[in-house]
Amino acid sequence: MDQHATTSFIEQVNEQLDPTALLQLIGYATDKVQVVGSSVKAFCPIHKDTRFRSLLVDSNKRSFKCTIKTCQGFNGGSLVQLYALTRGLELLPAALELVGALDLPIDTAQFS
C-alpha cells in the first residue's frame, strides 16, 4: 500500500473531524466535556481518568494532548491518533472506522 496515500488519507480524515463529535463517539456525554474558547477539556479516555480533565483538544489544530506524564497521550497528536489510542487500533483502521461512524464525505475505495 502506498504510504503517501495512507498518510494523506489520515490527514484528510483528521481535518474533517469535529472534536466534540469525536469525544461523543468515544463515549463522552456532552456534560462531561468543557469547552473553553477553541479548546475542549475532558477526562482522558486513554488512561481512563475520572478525576481531572487532563485531556486538552485544540479544535483549530485538530490535535490533542494529555497533561499526565505517564499517559500514552502525553506527547499529543492528531484526533485520529486519539481515537486510535482509545480503541487500540493502528492509524489506518482508526481513520477508516471514523469515516464510517461519523459519515465523513471521504472516499475510502482505495483501502477496501
Backbone hydrogen bonds, N-H to C=O, Kabsch-Sander energy under -0.5 kcal/mol:
donor,donor_aa,acceptor,acceptor_aa,energy
6,T,2,D,-2.1
7,T,3,Q,-2.6
8,S,4,H,-2.6
9,F,5,A,-2.4
10,I,6,T,-2.4
11,E,7,T,-2.3
12,Q,8,S,-2.2
13,V,9,F,-2.4
14,N,10,I,-2.4
15,E,11,E,-2.2
16,Q,12,Q,-1.1
16,Q,13,V,-0.7
17,L,13,V,-0.7
17,L,14,N,-0.9
22,L,18,D,-2.5
23,L,19,P,-2.4
24,Q,20,T,-2.2
25,L,21,A,-2.2
26,I,22,L,-2.2
27,G,23,L,-1.1
28,Y,23,L,-2.6
32,K,29,A,-2.1
33,V,30,T,-1.0
34,Q,41,K,-3.0
35,V,33,V,-0.5
36,V,34,Q,-0.5
36,V,39,S,-2.9
39,S,36,V,-2.2
40,V,57,V,-2.6
41,K,34,Q,-3.3
42,A,55,L,-2.0
44,C,52,F,-0.6
49,D,44,C,-2.1
54,S,52,F,-2.0
55,L,42,A,-2.5
56,L,54,S,-0.6
56,L,65,K,-3.1
57,V,40,V,-3.0
57,V,55,L,-0.5
58,D,63,S,-2.4
59,S,38,S,-2.8
59,S,57,V,-0.8
62,R,58,D,-1.4
63,S,58,D,-1.5
64,F,77,G,-2.5
65,K,56,L,-1.7
66,C,73,G,-2.2
67,T,54,S,-2.1
69,K,67,T,-0.6
71,C,68,I,-1.8
74,F,71,C,-1.7
76,G,73,G,-1.2
77,G,64,F,-1.8
79,L,62,R,-1.2
82,L,78,S,-1.9
83,Y,79,L,-2.2
84,A,80,V,-2.6
85,L,81,Q,-2.7
86,T,82,L,-2.1
87,R,83,Y,-1.8
88,G,84,A,-1.2
89,L,84,A,-2.3
94,A,90,E,-1.9
95,A,91,L,-2.7
96,L,92,L,-2.6
97,E,93,P,-2.3
98,L,94,A,-2.3
99,V,95,A,-2.2
100,G,96,L,-1.7
101,A,97,E,-2.9
102,L,98,L,-2.6
104,L,99,V,-1.6
106,I,104,L,-2.4
111,F,108,T,-2.1
112,S,109,A,-1.6
